[in-house]
C-alpha cells in the first residue's frame, strides 16, 4: 500500500489498518496488540487507536457486527 510508505498515518488510514486487523484476527485485539503488530512501525498514541476503534464501533452498530 502506497500510503504506508511514510511513517505517518492520518486518521482514515489508521482506521483502515485497525479495521482490517480486527477482521483477520483470530483473537481479540487490544490496543497494545495493535501497537505490537499492525502498527509496530508507526508512532501512534493509545488515544488515537481508541478513538478509531470507537468510530468503527459506532459505524458497525446495528449492522450485525459487534466490536467489543
N, C-alpha and C positions, 0 to 999 in steps of 0.2 A: 504494500500500500504506500503510495507516494506521500500521503500526508504524515506518515510516521518517520520520514527521513530526518526531520529535525527533532530535537528533544523536547519541544513544546507542544502541548495539546490544548486546543480550545475546548470549551465545554461540550460541544457537539461531538467532537472526536473522542473525548473521554467517555461520554455516554455510550457511543457506539462500541468501544472496546469493552466496557463493563457489560453491556447487553449481550454481546457475543460470548463473553466468558461465562455469563450466567447460563446461557442456553446450551453450551457444550460441556459444562462441568458436570461431573458425575456425583459431586458432593456439594454441600453448601459452601458459599464463598463468603469469607469475612473480609473486612477492609484490609487487614494485614495480609491475607492470602492474595488479594488483588495486587497489593504492592510487591509481594514476593514473586508473583508470576507475570501476569499480562502487563502490569505497569512497572515492572522491575527497572526498565531503562529510563523511566521518567520520574521527575521530582514532583509528585502530586500529593497535596495535603489530604489528610483524612477527611477534613471538612468538605473538600471538593468532591471526593469519592462519595461520601454520604449524601451530599446534595444531589448528585446524579442518580444514585440509587433511589432516592425519594422521588425524583422526577419520573424515573422508569416505573416505580411502584404506582404512581398516580396515573401514568399513561396506560398501564395494563389493568387498572382497576375496572371491574365489571366487564372484562373481556375474556374471562375463563382462565387467566393466568394470574397466579398469586405469588408475589415476591415477599418472602418473609425474612 
